[in-house]
Amino acid sequence: MIRICSEINDCLNMSMPNTSRELRKLMEKGLIEKITDTEDRRKQHIQLTNKGKNMMNEAFTSIESRFLTRIQYASQEI
């Protein structure tokens, strides 16, 4: 889990309104969910839903497959 907005803003160099809008879109699609911090209820964290995890797994599997196809005939020399 990551802290919502502030860490994403820092990582992606996005404005707070843009980050909030993109997170809202992901939530509407059922790909992420917000979780309130039990120790500080002002803080929220986000995590992938099962649907989001499945989508990420499919994407990484596809990327890996294409990568392996491209390097299949690559030389062993570095």
Secondary structure, 3 states (H helix, E strand, C coil): CEECCHHHHHHHCCCHHHHHHHHHHHHHCCCEEEEECCCCCCCEEEEECHHHHHHHHHHHHHHHHHHHHHHCCCCCCC
